[in-house]
């Protein structure tokens, strides 16, 4: 994998934290309101090099026009945040392939 979310968040400022220290339900609601396209994944799916934690199904937002995804990111001792970050088209396609199609 050419992209690792943990490393990206440490080394880049090219992302936006939409909410931090939030609950899983609050994060899901924000993603569903914020992103023009929503897919749902199983808890524990690996996206951008990290396992996604939450109450399944977990919403992942996609905005192909902006080239971004919006996802919940849980970091021990810091809680859950919703992060919007740019990814390339290939990574968006990889994420879409994980959709459980509720």
BADREN-524190 format. One line per field, with one value per residue (C-alpha): x, y, z. Coordinates in nm, 4 decimals, decimal comma. Last residue first. Layout:
<recs>
px <- c(X; ...)
py <- c(Y; ...)
pz <- c(Z; ...)
</recs>
This chain:
<recs>
px <- c(-2,6693; -2,4158; -2,1166; -1,8841; -1,5220; -1,4784; -1,5540; -1,2380; -1,0192; -1,1841; -1,1129; -0,7512; -0,7158; -0,8650; -0,6033; -0,6658; -0,7336; -0,8387; -1,1499; -1,1185; -1,3935; -1,2544; -1,2789; -1,1110; -0,7746; -0,6460; -0,6342; -0,6810; -1,0069; -1,0483; -1,3935; -1,3867; -1,4263; -1,2738; -1,1397; -1,0826; -1,2798; -1,5113; -1,4880; -1,6334; -1,6544; -1,7838; -1,7212; -2,0012; -1,9407; -2,2009; -2,1194; -2,0493; -1,6932; -1,3288; -1,1653; -0,8393; -0,5527; -0,3399; -0,5486; -0,8584; -0,8434; -1,1868; -1,2288; -1,5926; -1,7640; -1,7938; -2,0632; -2,0485; -2,1626; -2,1565; -2,2097; -2,0231; -2,1076; -2,4480; -2,3627; -2,0175; -2,1670; -2,4238; -2,1582; -1,9344; -2,2213; -2,3051; -1,9421; -1,9061; -1,6958; -1,3538; -1,2965; -1,5086; -1,4466; -1,0693; -0,9428; -0,6508; -0,3451; -0,1380; 0,0959; 0,3537; 0,1679; -0,1693; -0,0016; 0,1971; -0,1143; -0,3136; -0,0643; -0,0618; 0,1350; 0,0000)
py <- c(-0,2267; -0,2380; -0,3809; -0,1275; -0,2535; -0,2045; 0,1649; 0,1940; 0,0477; 0,2801; 0,5829; 0,4617; 0,4459; 0,7932; 0,9511; 1,0547; 1,3921; 1,4045; 1,4577; 1,3423; 1,2593; 1,2087; 0,9309; 0,9300; 1,0742; 0,8099; 0,5495; 0,6993; 0,6426; 0,7768; 0,8139; 0,8745; 1,1426; 1,0801; 1,3382; 1,3920; 1,7180; 1,6058; 1,2434; 1,3271; 1,0044; 0,9589; 0,6419; 0,5234; 0,2336; -0,0452; -0,1293; 0,0538; 0,1791; 0,1051; 0,1315; -0,0603; 0,1489; 0,1339; 0,3626; 0,1586; -0,1769; -0,3089; -0,3715; -0,2715; -0,3560; -0,0910; 0,1479; 0,3754; 0,7341; 0,9805; 1,3594; 1,3802; 1,6095; 1,4919; 1,1181; 1,1891; 1,3986; 1,1327; 0,8603; 1,0688; 1,1391; 0,7684; 0,6725; 0,9248; 1,2386; 1,3449; 1,5366; 1,6851; 1,7974; 1,7450; 1,8717; 1,7389; 1,8753; 1,9453; 1,6565; 1,4536; 1,3093; 1,2700; 1,1078; 0,8645; 0,7365; 0,7270; 0,5108; 0,5341; 0,3385; 0,0000)
pz <- c(0,2884; 0,0079; 0,2005; 0,0343; 0,0407; -0,3365; -0,2867; -0,0760; -0,3524; -0,6083; -0,3852; -0,3532; -0,7323; -0,7686; -0,5427; -0,1849; -0,0239; 0,3407; 0,5473; 0,9081; 1,1541; 1,5028; 1,7584; 2,0985; 2,1989; 2,4442; 2,1667; 1,8193; 1,6364; 1,2843; 1,1329; 0,7591; 0,4967; 0,1554; -0,0838; -0,4561; -0,4548; -0,7361; -0,6188; -0,2782; -0,0795; 0,2731; 0,4736; 0,7008; 0,9388; 0,9412; 1,2067; 1,5331; 1,5215; 1,4475; 1,1057; 1,0860; 0,9534; 0,6371; 0,4192; 0,4952; 0,6729; 0,7596; 1,1339; 1,1503; 0,8234; 0,5561; 0,4406; 0,1384; 0,1243; -0,1640; -0,1406; 0,1913; 0,4833; 0,6089; 0,6114; 0,7553; 1,0363; 1,1228; 1,1338; 1,3607; 1,6006; 1,6150; 1,6879; 1,9694; 1,9406; 2,0631; 1,7404; 1,4642; 1,1062; 1,1155; 0,7814; 0,5827; 0,4033; 0,7140; 0,6485; 0,8406; 1,1380; 0,9661; 0,6657; 0,8787; 1,0557; 0,7315; 0,5435; 0,1649; -0,0943; 0,0000)
</recs>
